């Protein structure tokens, strides 16, 4: 079953930042993930409540982008997170909403997603 797709108004700016900071390949990957969500709404992993970001337990995340490598050469995995949720609820999904796409580092994507959800 394919669900209708919508996104927070700022996601367009998120995509521009992804392209500028992470390159065309990461941008294309983010667009591909967004395009696949209506048909695969359970693509990502569930999020939970976190002391630094707040309650994102109604949301899911998809890891994407180039791997982040520390100065020590440690691979931290994909550097970006796409945060989305199912509406009106996780158990009665009728729509997919992309909340944000941002860096994983310092929990930036999660903090932005939590802030956007509080604004709505």
Biopython code that builds the backbone (N, CA, C, O; Angstrom):
import numpy as np
from Bio.PDB.StructureBuilder import StructureBuilder

atoms = [
    (1, "UNK", "N", (0.849, -1.181, 0.000)),
    (1, "UNK", "CA", (0.000, 0.000, 0.000)),
    (1, "UNK", "C", (0.895, 1.244, 0.000)),
    (1, "UNK", "O", (1.816, 1.356, 0.809)),
    (2, "UNK", "N", (0.620, 2.149, -0.890)),
    (2, "UNK", "CA", (1.371, 3.390, -0.987)),
    (2, "UNK", "C", (0.626, 4.495, -0.250)),
    (2, "UNK", "O", (-0.561, 4.723, -0.481)),
    (3, "UNK", "N", (1.341, 5.178, 0.640)),
    (3, "UNK", "CA", (0.749, 6.248, 1.432)),
    (3, "UNK", "C", (1.085, 7.606, 0.822)),
    (3, "UNK", "O", (2.149, 7.769, 0.226)),
    (4, "UNK", "N", (0.190, 8.577, 0.965)),
    (4, "UNK", "CA", (0.515, 9.926, 0.523)),
    (4, "UNK", "C", (1.732, 10.455, 1.295)),
    (4, "UNK", "O", (1.955, 10.087, 2.449)),
    (5, "UNK", "N", (2.502, 11.309, 0.649)),
    (5, "UNK", "CA", (3.721, 11.859, 1.232)),
    (5, "UNK", "C", (3.591, 13.365, 1.392)),
    (5, "UNK", "O", (3.098, 14.062, 0.505)),
    (6, "UNK", "N", (4.045, 13.851, 2.546)),
    (6, "UNK", "CA", (4.155, 15.297, 2.747)),
    (6, "UNK", "C", (5.437, 15.553, 3.512)),
    (6, "UNK", "O", (6.040, 14.620, 4.044)),
    (7, "UNK", "N", (5.862, 16.812, 3.574)),
    (7, "UNK", "CA", (7.082, 17.128, 4.304)),
    (7, "UNK", "C", (6.954, 18.500, 4.932)),
    (7, "UNK", "O", (6.208, 19.362, 4.466)),
    (8, "UNK", "N", (7.707, 18.670, 6.005)),
    (8, "UNK", "CA", (7.784, 19.959, 6.683)),
    (8, "UNK", "C", (8.314, 20.979, 5.678)),
    (8, "UNK", "O", (9.136, 20.639, 4.828)),
    (9, "UNK", "N", (7.853, 22.216, 5.769)),
    (9, "UNK", "CA", (8.262, 23.257, 4.823)),
    (9, "UNK", "C", (9.787, 23.416, 4.739)),
    (9, "UNK", "O", (10.313, 23.734, 3.673)),
    (10, "UNK", "N", (10.484, 23.201, 5.829)),
    (10, "UNK", "CA", (11.934, 23.410, 5.862)),
    (10, "UNK", "C", (12.738, 22.266, 5.237)),
    (10, "UNK", "O", (13.956, 22.383, 5.096)),
    (11, "UNK", "N", (12.090, 21.178, 4.864)),
    (11, "UNK", "CA", (12.812, 20.046, 4.278)),
    (11, "UNK", "C", (13.464, 20.428, 2.948)),
    (11, "UNK", "O", (14.516, 19.890, 2.604)),
    (12, "UNK", "N", (12.863, 21.336, 2.207)),
    (12, "UNK", "CA", (13.468, 21.795, 0.953)),
    (12, "UNK", "C", (14.822, 22.448, 1.253)),
    (12, "UNK", "O", (15.798, 22.210, 0.542)),
    (13, "UNK", "N", (14.878, 23.266, 2.297)),
    (13, "UNK", "CA", (16.153, 23.871, 2.704)),
    (13, "UNK", "C", (17.124, 22.810, 3.212)),
    (13, "UNK", "O", (18.328, 22.901, 2.972)),
    (14, "UNK", "N", (16.604, 21.808, 3.912)),
    (14, "UNK", "CA", (17.458, 20.705, 4.364)),
    (14, "UNK", "C", (18.145, 20.044, 3.171)),
    (14, "UNK", "O", (19.344, 19.770, 3.207)),
    (15, "UNK", "N", (17.376, 19.794, 2.120)),
    (15, "UNK", "CA", (17.941, 19.159, 0.926)),
    (15, "UNK", "C", (19.016, 20.033, 0.279)),
    (15, "UNK", "O", (20.032, 19.525, -0.196)),
    (16, "UNK", "N", (18.790, 21.332, 0.265)),
    (16, "UNK", "CA", (19.808, 22.242, -0.288)),
    (16, "UNK", "C", (21.104, 22.161, 0.525)),
    (16, "UNK", "O", (22.197, 22.132, -0.040)),
    (17, "UNK", "N", (20.972, 22.124, 1.861)),
    (17, "UNK", "CA", (22.154, 22.016, 2.724)),
    (17, "UNK", "C", (22.862, 20.688, 2.526)),
    (17, "UNK", "O", (24.092, 20.632, 2.521)),
    (18, "UNK", "N", (22.094, 19.623, 2.361)),
    (18, "UNK", "CA", (22.707, 18.311, 2.114)),
    (18, "UNK", "C", (23.544, 18.369, 0.849)),
    (18, "UNK", "O", (24.685, 17.907, 0.830)),
    (19, "UNK", "N", (22.985, 18.930, -0.195)),
    (19, "UNK", "CA", (23.722, 19.012, -1.466)),
    (19, "UNK", "C", (24.991, 19.852, -1.309)),
    (19, "UNK", "O", (26.053, 19.479, -1.807)),
    (20, "UNK", "N", (24.876, 20.979, -0.620)),
    (20, "UNK", "CA", (26.014, 21.883, -0.456)),
    (20, "UNK", "C", (27.099, 21.286, 0.440)),
    (20, "UNK", "O", (28.286, 21.389, 0.130)),
    (21, "UNK", "N", (26.695, 20.660, 1.549)),
    (21, "UNK", "CA", (27.665, 20.174, 2.537)),
    (21, "UNK", "C", (28.159, 18.759, 2.270)),
    (21, "UNK", "O", (29.297, 18.431, 2.604)),
    (22, "UNK", "N", (27.318, 17.913, 1.672)),
    (22, "UNK", "CA", (27.657, 16.497, 1.519)),
    (22, "UNK", "C", (27.762, 16.041, 0.064)),
    (22, "UNK", "O", (28.226, 14.932, -0.202)),
    (23, "UNK", "N", (27.337, 16.882, -0.881)),
    (23, "UNK", "CA", (27.503, 16.578, -2.286)),
    (23, "UNK", "C", (26.272, 16.026, -2.987)),
    (23, "UNK", "O", (25.251, 15.719, -2.372)),
    (24, "UNK", "N", (26.416, 15.915, -4.298)),
    (24, "UNK", "CA", (25.306, 15.475, -5.155)),
    (24, "UNK", "C", (24.864, 14.044, -4.854)),
    (24, "UNK", "O", (23.676, 13.729, -4.929)),
    (25, "UNK", "N", (25.813, 13.184, -4.514)),
    (25, "UNK", "CA", (25.451, 11.784, -4.247)),
    (25, "UNK", "C", (24.559, 11.666, -3.008)),
    (25, "UNK", "O", (23.579, 10.920, -3.016)),
    (26, "UNK", "N", (24.894, 12.397, -1.950)),
    (26, "UNK", "CA", (24.073, 12.384, -0.732)),
    (26, "UNK", "C", (22.708, 13.005, -1.007)),
    (26, "UNK", "O", (21.690, 12.533, -0.500)),
    (27, "UNK", "N", (22.691, 14.066, -1.810)),
    (27, "UNK", "CA", (21.440, 14.710, -2.191)),
    (27, "UNK", "C", (20.541, 13.729, -2.940)),
    (27, "UNK", "O", (19.354, 13.610, -2.637)),
    (28, "UNK", "N", (21.113, 13.027, -3.921)),
    (28, "UNK", "CA", (20.344, 12.044, -4.695)),
    (28, "UNK", "C", (19.852, 10.910, -3.797)),
    (28, "UNK", "O", (18.729, 10.432, -3.960)),
    (29, "UNK", "N", (20.674, 10.485, -2.864)),
    (29, "UNK", "CA", (20.279, 9.422, -1.947)),
    (29, "UNK", "C", (19.116, 9.882, -1.066)),
    (29, "UNK", "O", (18.174, 9.121, -0.841)),
    (30, "UNK", "N", (19.173, 11.108, -0.571)),
    (30, "UNK", "CA", (18.080, 11.644, 0.256)),
    (30, "UNK", "C", (16.786, 11.705, -0.546)),
    (30, "UNK", "O", (15.727, 11.334, -0.042)),
    (31, "UNK", "N", (16.863, 12.165, -1.777)),
    (31, "UNK", "CA", (15.670, 12.214, -2.625)),
    (31, "UNK", "C", (15.112, 10.816, -2.886)),
    (31, "UNK", "O", (13.898, 10.613, -2.911)),
    (32, "UNK", "N", (16.019, 9.858, -3.080)),
    (32, "UNK", "CA", (15.584, 8.473, -3.316)),
    (32, "UNK", "C", (14.855, 7.912, -2.090)),
    (32, "UNK", "O", (13.825, 7.250, -2.222)),
    (33, "UNK", "N", (15.395, 8.182, -0.903)),
    (33, "UNK", "CA", (14.746, 7.704, 0.327)),
    (33, "UNK", "C", (13.366, 8.328, 0.450)),
    (33, "UNK", "O", (12.395, 7.630, 0.742)),
    (34, "UNK", "N", (13.266, 9.629, 0.231)),
    (34, "UNK", "CA", (11.966, 10.308, 0.321)),
    (34, "UNK", "C", (10.984, 9.688, -0.667)),
    (34, "UNK", "O", (9.835, 9.422, -0.315)),
    (35, "UNK", "N", (11.424, 9.461, -1.885)),
    (35, "UNK", "CA", (10.546, 8.885, -2.907)),
    (35, "UNK", "C", (10.095, 7.473, -2.560)),
    (35, "UNK", "O", (9.012, 7.057, -2.974)),
    (36, "UNK", "N", (10.899, 6.730, -1.811)),
    (36, "UNK", "CA", (10.549, 5.352, -1.480)),
    (36, "UNK", "C", (9.643, 5.236, -0.255)),
    (36, "UNK", "O", (9.003, 4.203, -0.063)),
    (37, "UNK", "N", (9.578, 6.274, 0.574)),
    (37, "UNK", "CA", (8.794, 6.184, 1.817)),
    (37, "UNK", "C", (7.310, 5.878, 1.619)),
    (37, "UNK", "O", (6.760, 5.098, 2.398)),
    (38, "UNK", "N", (6.634, 6.447, 0.623)),
    (38, "UNK", "CA", (5.213, 6.114, 0.479)),
    (38, "UNK", "C", (4.942, 4.620, 0.305)),
    (38, "UNK", "O", (3.928, 4.117, 0.790)),
    (39, "UNK", "N", (5.825, 3.915, -0.374)),
    (39, "UNK", "CA", (5.646, 2.488, -0.593)),
    (39, "UNK", "C", (6.309, 1.608, 0.445)),
    (39, "UNK", "O", (6.028, 0.412, 0.523)),
    (40, "UNK", "N", (7.189, 2.195, 1.244)),
    (40, "UNK", "CA", (7.925, 1.440, 2.263)),
    (40, "UNK", "C", (8.017, 2.289, 3.525)),
    (40, "UNK", "O", (9.103, 2.705, 3.928)),
    (41, "UNK", "N", (6.868, 2.540, 4.140)),
    (41, "UNK", "CA", (6.798, 3.464, 5.270)),
    (41, "UNK", "C", (7.491, 2.947, 6.529)),
    (41, "UNK", "O", (7.680, 3.704, 7.481)),
    (42, "UNK", "N", (7.867, 1.682, 6.546)),
    (42, "UNK", "CA", (8.577, 1.136, 7.702)),
    (42, "UNK", "C", (10.062, 0.973, 7.405)),
    (42, "UNK", "O", (10.741, 0.155, 8.024)),
    (43, "UNK", "N", (10.556, 1.750, 6.461)),
    (43, "UNK", "CA", (11.946, 1.671, 6.030)),
    (43, "UNK", "C", (12.926, 1.950, 7.166)),
    (43, "UNK", "O", (13.948, 1.273, 7.282)),
    (44, "UNK", "N", (12.632, 2.921, 7.988)),
    (44, "UNK", "CA", (13.563, 3.342, 9.030)),
    (44, "UNK", "C", (13.383, 2.630, 10.349)),
    (44, "UNK", "O", (12.495, 1.795, 10.525)),
    (45, "UNK", "N", (14.264, 2.992, 11.273)),
    (45, "UNK", "CA", (14.223, 2.453, 12.634)),
    (45, "UNK", "C", (13.447, 3.402, 13.537)),
    (45, "UNK", "O", (13.484, 4.618, 13.349)),
    (46, "UNK", "N", (12.743, 2.841, 14.516)),
    (46, "UNK", "CA", (11.994, 3.667, 15.461)),
    (46, "UNK", "C", (12.942, 4.483, 16.318)),
    (46, "UNK", "O", (14.020, 4.021, 16.692)),
    (47, "UNK", "N", (12.532, 5.684, 16.617)),
    (47, "UNK", "CA", (13.261, 6.528, 17.555)),
    (47, "UNK", "C", (12.581, 6.451, 18.915)),
    (47, "UNK", "O", (11.468, 5.940, 19.038)),
    (48, "UNK", "N", (13.257, 6.959, 19.924)),
    (48, "UNK", "CA", (12.718, 6.942, 21.286)),
    (48, "UNK", "C", (12.853, 8.331, 21.888)),
    (48, "UNK", "O", (13.198, 9.290, 21.198)),
    (49, "UNK", "N", (12.585, 8.423, 23.150)),
    (49, "UNK", "CA", (12.807, 9.667, 23.868)),
    (49, "UNK", "C", (14.269, 9.716, 24.277)),
    (49, "UNK", "O", (14.825, 8.718, 24.738)),
    (50, "UNK", "N", (14.886, 10.869, 24.110)),
    (50, "UNK", "CA", (16.293, 11.050, 24.447)),
    (50, "UNK", "C", (16.417, 12.337, 25.259)),
    (50, "UNK", "O", (15.790, 13.344, 24.933)),
    (51, "UNK", "N", (17.217, 12.301, 26.304)),
    (51, "UNK", "CA", (17.351, 13.451, 27.195)),
    (51, "UNK", "C", (17.774, 14.719, 26.457)),
    (51, "UNK", "O", (17.349, 15.815, 26.825)),
    (52, "UNK", "N", (18.596, 14.589, 25.432)),
    (52, "UNK", "CA", (19.107, 15.771, 24.732)),
    (52, "UNK", "C", (18.199, 16.274, 23.615)),
    (52, "UNK", "O", (18.331, 17.423, 23.194)),
    (53, "UNK", "N", (17.297, 15.454, 23.134)),
    (53, "UNK", "CA", (16.463, 15.884, 22.008)),
    (53, "UNK", "C", (14.977, 15.896, 22.317)),
    (53, "UNK", "O", (14.213, 16.570, 21.627)),
    (54, "UNK", "N", (14.559, 15.182, 23.315)),
    (54, "UNK", "CA", (13.141, 15.102, 23.617)),
    (54, "UNK", "C", (12.523, 13.819, 23.078)),
    (54, "UNK", "O", (13.222, 12.893, 22.667)),
    (55, "UNK", "N", (11.221, 13.791, 23.091)),
    (55, "UNK", "CA", (10.479, 12.583, 22.716)),
    (55, "UNK", "C", (10.240, 12.541, 21.208)),
    (55, "UNK", "O", (9.472, 13.335, 20.666)),
    (56, "UNK", "N", (10.905, 11.609, 20.548)),
    (56, "UNK", "CA", (10.702, 11.376, 19.118)),
    (56, "UNK", "C", (10.133, 9.980, 18.886)),
    (56, "UNK", "O", (10.322, 9.394, 17.821)),
    (57, "UNK", "N", (9.442, 9.457, 19.882)),
    (57, "UNK", "CA", (8.948, 8.079, 19.804)),
    (57, "UNK", "C", (7.858, 7.889, 18.751)),
    (57, "UNK", "O", (7.483, 6.754, 18.460)),
    (58, "UNK", "N", (7.346, 8.969, 18.179)),
    (58, "UNK", "CA", (6.372, 8.841, 17.088)),
    (58, "UNK", "C", (7.060, 8.871, 15.725)),
    (58, "UNK", "O", (6.405, 8.843, 14.684)),
    (59, "UNK", "N", (8.386, 8.927, 15.750)),
    (59, "UNK", "CA", (9.153, 9.098, 14.509)),
    (59, "UNK", "C", (10.051, 7.900, 14.214)),
    (59, "UNK", "O", (10.315, 7.059, 15.074)),
    (60, "UNK", "N", (10.503, 7.859, 12.981)),
    (60, "UNK", "CA", (11.462, 6.858, 12.516)),
    (60, "UNK", "C", (12.641, 7.593, 11.888)),
    (60, "UNK", "O", (12.524, 8.765, 11.531)),
    (61, "UNK", "N", (13.779, 6.905, 11.751)),
    (61, "UNK", "CA", (14.956, 7.498, 11.124)),
    (61, "UNK", "C", (15.478, 6.581, 10.039)),
    (61, "UNK", "O", (15.348, 5.359, 10.110)),
    (62, "UNK", "N", (16.075, 7.202, 9.028)),
    (62, "UNK", "CA", (16.782, 6.475, 7.988)),
    (62, "UNK", "C", (18.198, 7.042, 7.955)),
    (62, "UNK", "O", (18.395, 8.255, 7.893)),
    (63, "UNK", "N", (19.172, 6.151, 7.997)),
    (63, "UNK", "CA", (20.579, 6.546, 7.932)),
    (63, "UNK", "C", (20.983, 6.645, 6.467)),
    (63, "UNK", "O", (20.669, 5.759, 5.673)),
    (64, "UNK", "N", (21.680, 7.719, 6.109)),
    (64, "UNK", "CA", (22.102, 7.897, 4.732)),
    (64, "UNK", "C", (23.302, 8.826, 4.663)),
    (64, "UNK", "O", (23.750, 9.369, 5.672)),
    (65, "UNK", "N", (23.803, 8.992, 3.468)),
    (65, "UNK", "CA", (24.929, 9.882, 3.250)),
    (65, "UNK", "C", (26.259, 9.179, 3.374)),
    (65, "UNK", "O", (26.326, 7.986, 3.671)),
    (66, "UNK", "N", (27.316, 9.933, 3.142)),
    (66, "UNK", "CA", (28.651, 9.340, 3.235)),
    (66, "UNK", "C", (28.988, 8.978, 4.680)),
    (66, "UNK", "O", (28.479, 9.589, 5.619)),
    (67, "UNK", "N", (29.841, 7.989, 4.843)),
    (67, "UNK", "CA", (30.269, 7.618, 6.191)),
    (67, "UNK", "C", (31.095, 8.740, 6.797)),
    (67, "UNK", "O", (31.881, 9.400, 6.116)),
    (68, "UNK", "N", (30.899, 8.937, 8.085)),
    (68, "UNK", "CA", (31.670, 9.928, 8.819)),
    (68, "UNK", "C", (32.875, 9.233, 9.441)),
    (68, "UNK", "O", (32.731, 8.246, 10.163)),
    (69, "UNK", "N", (34.051, 9.750, 9.157)),
    (69, "UNK", "CA", (35.295, 9.174, 9.662)),
    (69, "UNK", "C", (35.930, 10.167, 10.629)),
    (69, "UNK", "O", (36.123, 11.334, 10.288)),
    (70, "UNK", "N", (36.256, 9.703, 11.840)),
    (70, "UNK", "CA", (36.887, 10.573, 12.821)),
    (70, "UNK", "C", (38.341, 10.831, 12.443)),
    (70, "UNK", "O", (38.881, 10.185, 11.545)),
    (71, "UNK", "N", (38.965, 11.774, 13.130)),
    (71, "UNK", "CA", (40.384, 12.077, 12.909)),
    (71, "UNK", "C", (41.253, 10.856, 13.201)),
    (71, "UNK", "O", (42.348, 10.725, 12.654)),
    (72, "UNK", "N", (40.761, 9.956, 14.069)),
    (72, "UNK", "CA", (41.489, 8.729, 14.418)),
    (72, "UNK", "C", (41.282, 7.622, 13.390)),
    (72, "UNK", "O", (41.867, 6.545, 13.507)),
    (73, "UNK", "N", (40.451, 7.885, 12.383)),
    (73, "UNK", "CA", (40.193, 6.881, 11.362)),
    (73, "UNK", "C", (39.051, 5.939, 11.697)),
    (73, "UNK", "O", (38.861, 4.934, 11.012)),
    (74, "UNK", "N", (38.286, 6.245, 12.742)),
    (74, "UNK", "CA", (37.155, 5.398, 13.127)),
    (74, "UNK", "C", (35.939, 5.766, 12.271)),
    (74, "UNK", "O", (35.585, 6.938, 12.144)),
    (75, "UNK", "N", (35.315, 4.751, 11.693)),
    (75, "UNK", "CA", (34.135, 4.952, 10.862)),
    (75, "UNK", "C", (32.900, 4.969, 11.764)),
    (75, "UNK", "O", (32.574, 3.971, 12.407)),
    (76, "UNK", "N", (32.219, 6.115, 11.799)),
    (76, "UNK", "CA", (31.014, 6.262, 12.624)),
    (76, "UNK", "C", (29.743, 5.908, 11.862)),
    (76, "UNK", "O", (28.650, 5.966, 12.425)),
    (77, "UNK", "N", (29.873, 5.544, 10.595)),
    (77, "UNK", "CA", (28.707, 5.185, 9.795)),
    (77, "UNK", "C", (28.130, 6.377, 9.071)),
    (77, "UNK", "O", (28.735, 7.449, 9.060)),
    (78, "UNK", "N", (26.962, 6.208, 8.463)),
    (78, "UNK", "CA", (26.356, 7.270, 7.667)),
    (78, "UNK", "C", (26.219, 8.581, 8.460)),
    (78, "UNK", "O", (25.844, 8.582, 9.632)),
    (79, "UNK", "N", (26.532, 9.677, 7.791)),
    (79, "UNK", "CA", (26.617, 10.974, 8.456)),
    (79, "UNK", "C", (25.294, 11.734, 8.532)),
    (79, "UNK", "O", (25.207, 12.736, 9.241)),
    (80, "UNK", "N", (24.270, 11.281, 7.823)),
    (80, "UNK", "CA", (22.988, 11.987, 7.798)),
    (80, "UNK", "C", (21.862, 11.125, 8.348)),
    (80, "UNK", "O", (21.915, 9.895, 8.327)),
    (81, "UNK", "N", (20.839, 11.821, 8.840)),
    (81, "UNK", "CA", (19.618, 11.150, 9.277)),
    (81, "UNK", "C", (18.418, 11.860, 8.674)),
    (81, "UNK", "O", (18.329, 13.087, 8.680)),
    (82, "UNK", "N", (17.503, 11.062, 8.155)),
    (82, "UNK", "CA", (16.222, 11.555, 7.693)),
    (82, "UNK", "C", (15.206, 11.108, 8.736)),
    (82, "UNK", "O", (15.078, 9.916, 9.012)),
    (83, "UNK", "N", (14.494, 12.051, 9.307)),
    (83, "UNK", "CA", (13.509, 11.751, 10.358)),
    (83, "UNK", "C", (12.118, 11.954, 9.774)),
    (83, "UNK", "O", (11.825, 12.990, 9.178)),
    (84, "UNK", "N", (11.268, 10.951, 9.954)),
    (84, "UNK", "CA", (9.901, 11.040, 9.445)),
    (84, "UNK", "C", (8.944, 10.375, 10.416)),
    (84, "UNK", "O", (9.365, 9.693, 11.351)),
    (85, "UNK", "N", (7.657, 10.575, 10.191)),
    (85, "UNK", "CA", (6.644, 9.933, 11.032)),
    (85, "UNK", "C", (5.458, 9.512, 10.183)),
    (85, "UNK", "O", (5.269, 9.970, 9.056)),
    (86, "UNK", "N", (4.679, 8.636, 10.759)),
    (86, "UNK", "CA", (3.456, 8.158, 10.119)),
    (86, "UNK", "C", (2.284, 8.885, 10.763)),
    (86, "UNK", "O", (2.225, 9.028, 11.984)),
    (87, "UNK", "N", (1.353, 9.342, 9.933)),
    (87, "UNK", "CA", (0.198, 10.085, 10.439)),
    (87, "UNK", "C", (-1.092, 9.379, 10.063)),
    (87, "UNK", "O", (-1.150, 8.794, 8.981)),
    (88, "UNK", "N", (-2.116, 9.397, 10.876)),
    (88, "UNK", "CA", (-2.204, 10.117, 12.139)),
    (88, "UNK", "C", (-1.497, 9.439, 13.313)),
    (88, "UNK", "O", (-1.276, 10.063, 14.352)),
    (89, "UNK", "N", (-1.143, 8.167, 13.148)),
    (89, "UNK", "CA", (-0.442, 7.482, 14.239)),
    (89, "UNK", "C", (0.358, 6.311, 13.675)),
    (89, "UNK", "O", (0.193, 5.933, 12.516)),
    (90, "UNK", "N", (1.214, 5.751, 14.501)),
    (90, "UNK", "CA", (2.032, 4.615, 14.078)),
    (90, "UNK", "C", (1.186, 3.397, 13.733)),
    (90, "UNK", "O", (1.551, 2.620, 12.851)),
    (91, "UNK", "N", (0.080, 3.226, 14.407)),
    (91, "UNK", "CA", (-0.749, 2.036, 14.206)),
    (91, "UNK", "C", (-1.850, 2.228, 13.171)),
    (91, "UNK", "O", (-2.483, 1.260, 12.749)),
    (92, "UNK", "N", (-2.079, 3.474, 12.760)),
    (92, "UNK", "CA", (-3.125, 3.766, 11.772)),
    (92, "UNK", "C", (-2.553, 4.721, 10.726)),
    (92, "UNK", "O", (-3.059, 5.828, 10.540)),
    (93, "UNK", "N", (-1.506, 4.286, 10.054)),
    (93, "UNK", "CA", (-0.806, 5.152, 9.109)),
    (93, "UNK", "C", (-1.622, 5.379, 7.851)),
    (93, "UNK", "O", (-2.050, 4.434, 7.188)),
    (94, "UNK", "N", (-1.830, 6.651, 7.535)),
    (94, "UNK", "CA", (-2.514, 7.033, 6.310)),
    (94, "UNK", "C", (-1.693, 8.010, 5.480)),
    (94, "UNK", "O", (-2.048, 8.358, 4.354)),
    (95, "UNK", "N", (-0.560, 8.451, 6.086)),
    (95, "UNK", "CA", (0.284, 9.433, 5.419)),
    (95, "UNK", "C", (1.688, 9.357, 6.010)),
    (95, "UNK", "O", (1.860, 9.001, 7.176)),
    (96, "UNK", "N", (2.682, 9.691, 5.204)),
    (96, "UNK", "CA", (4.074, 9.763, 5.654)),
    (96, "UNK", "C", (4.487, 11.227, 5.632)),
    (96, "UNK", "O", (4.272, 11.919, 4.637)),
    (97, "UNK", "N", (5.084, 11.704, 6.731)),
    (97, "UNK", "CA", (5.555, 13.087, 6.797)),
    (97, "UNK", "C", (7.049, 13.112, 7.090)),
    (97, "UNK", "O", (7.492, 12.597, 8.117)),
    (98, "UNK", "N", (7.824, 13.708, 6.191)),
    (98, "UNK", "CA", (9.256, 13.890, 6.407)),
    (98, "UNK", "C", (9.418, 15.140, 7.271)),
    (98, "UNK", "O", (8.943, 16.219, 6.916)),
    (99, "UNK", "N", (10.093, 14.981, 8.403)),
    (99, "UNK", "CA", (10.266, 16.081, 9.350)),
    (99, "UNK", "C", (11.556, 16.846, 9.074)),
    (99, "UNK", "O", (11.546, 18.075, 9.019)),
    (100, "UNK", "N", (12.669, 16.128, 8.898)),
    (100, "UNK", "CA", (13.937, 16.811, 8.620)),
    (100, "UNK", "C", (14.972, 15.838, 8.074)),
    (100, "UNK", "O", (14.848, 14.619, 8.189)),
    (101, "UNK", "N", (16.008, 16.438, 7.468)),
    (101, "UNK", "CA", (17.192, 15.707, 7.033)),
    (101, "UNK", "C", (18.370, 16.528, 7.542)),
    (101, "UNK", "O", (18.496, 17.709, 7.222)),
    (102, "UNK", "N", (19.217, 15.908, 8.323)),
    (102, "UNK", "CA", (20.329, 16.663, 8.871)),
    (102, "UNK", "C", (21.451, 15.771, 9.353)),
    (102, "UNK", "O", (21.353, 14.545, 9.301)),
    (103, "UNK", "N", (22.527, 16.400, 9.825)),
    (103, "UNK", "CA", (23.688, 15.657, 10.314)),
    (103, "UNK", "C", (23.384, 14.827, 11.554)),
    (103, "UNK", "O", (22.615, 15.240, 12.423)),
    (104, "UNK", "N", (23.994, 13.660, 11.620)),
    (104, "UNK", "CA", (23.890, 12.802, 12.793)),
    (104, "UNK", "C", (24.724, 13.356, 13.938)),
    (104, "UNK", "O", (24.339, 13.267, 15.104)),
    (105, "UNK", "N", (25.871, 13.929, 13.590)),
    (105, "UNK", "CA", (26.813, 14.440, 14.586)),
    (105, "UNK", "C", (26.118, 15.390, 15.564)),
    (105, "UNK", "O", (25.335, 16.255, 15.172)),
    (106, "UNK", "N", (26.431, 15.200, 16.843)),
    (106, "UNK", "CA", (25.887, 16.036, 17.923)),
    (106, "UNK", "C", (24.358, 16.006, 17.980)),
    (106, "UNK", "O", (23.741, 16.921, 18.524)),
    (107, "UNK", "N", (23.752, 14.972, 17.429)),
    (107, "UNK", "CA", (22.296, 14.792, 17.452)),
    (107, "UNK", "C", (21.542, 15.936, 16.770)),
    (107, "UNK", "O", (20.386, 16.207, 17.097)),
    (108, "UNK", "N", (22.200, 16.601, 15.825)),
    (108, "UNK", "CA", (21.594, 17.773, 15.179)),
    (108, "UNK", "C", (20.263, 17.430, 14.515)),
    (108, "UNK", "O", (19.278, 18.137, 14.724)),
    (109, "UNK", "N", (20.212, 16.371, 13.728)),
    (109, "UNK", "CA", (18.969, 16.024, 13.024)),
    (109, "UNK", "C", (17.829, 15.776, 14.008)),
    (109, "UNK", "O", (16.690, 16.169, 13.757)),
    (110, "UNK", "N", (18.135, 15.131, 15.117)),
    (110, "UNK", "CA", (17.094, 14.812, 16.092)),
    (110, "UNK", "C", (16.611, 16.059, 16.832)),
    (110, "UNK", "O", (15.416, 16.209, 17.089)),
    (111, "UNK", "N", (17.538, 16.948, 17.172)),
    (111, "UNK", "CA", (17.159, 18.192, 17.844)),
    (111, "UNK", "C", (16.305, 19.057, 16.925)),
    (111, "UNK", "O", (15.334, 19.671, 17.369)),
    (112, "UNK", "N", (16.664, 19.107, 15.651)),
    (112, "UNK", "CA", (15.881, 19.884, 14.677)),
    (112, "UNK", "C", (14.491, 19.264, 14.527)),
    (112, "UNK", "O", (13.491, 19.982, 14.503)),
    (113, "UNK", "N", (14.427, 17.950, 14.427)),
    (113, "UNK", "CA", (13.123, 17.281, 14.290)),
    (113, "UNK", "C", (12.237, 17.566, 15.504)),
    (113, "UNK", "O", (11.056, 17.878, 15.352)),
    (114, "UNK", "N", (12.798, 17.460, 16.695)),
    (114, "UNK", "CA", (12.022, 17.718, 17.909)),
    (114, "UNK", "C", (11.522, 19.154, 17.934)),
    (114, "UNK", "O", (10.373, 19.400, 18.299)),
    (115, "UNK", "N", (12.369, 20.110, 17.552)),
    (115, "UNK", "CA", (11.966, 21.515, 17.528)),
    (115, "UNK", "C", (10.839, 21.737, 16.514)),
    (115, "UNK", "O", (9.878, 22.452, 16.798)),
    (116, "UNK", "N", (10.958, 21.136, 15.352)),
    (116, "UNK", "CA", (9.911, 21.307, 14.329)),
    (116, "UNK", "C", (8.599, 20.703, 14.775)),
    (116, "UNK", "O", (7.537, 21.263, 14.503)),
    (117, "UNK", "N", (8.650, 19.574, 15.455)),
    (117, "UNK", "CA", (7.417, 18.960, 15.945)),
    (117, "UNK", "C", (6.778, 19.824, 17.022)),
    (117, "UNK", "O", (5.552, 19.896, 17.096)),
    (118, "UNK", "N", (7.564, 20.473, 17.845)),
    (118, "UNK", "CA", (7.013, 21.349, 18.882)),
    (118, "UNK", "C", (6.366, 22.590, 18.267)),
    (118, "UNK", "O", (5.378, 23.102, 18.795)),
    (119, "UNK", "N", (6.919, 23.073, 17.154)),
    (119, "UNK", "CA", (6.369, 24.246, 16.484)),
    (119, "UNK", "C", (5.017, 23.968, 15.857)),
    (119, "UNK", "O", (4.159, 24.848, 15.799)),
    (120, "UNK", "N", (4.831, 22.756, 15.391)),
    (120, "UNK", "CA", (3.582, 22.403, 14.680)),
    (120, "UNK", "C", (2.411, 22.269, 15.610)),
    (120, "UNK", "O", (1.301, 21.978, 15.166)),
]
sb = StructureBuilder()
sb.init_structure("model")
sb.init_model(0)
sb.init_chain("A")
sb.init_seg("    ")
for serial, (resi, resn, name, xyz) in enumerate(atoms, 1):
    if name == "N":
        sb.init_residue(resn, " ", resi, " ")
    sb.init_atom(name, np.array(xyz, "f"), 0.0, 1.0, " ", f" {name:<3s}", serial, name[0])
structure = sb.get_structure()
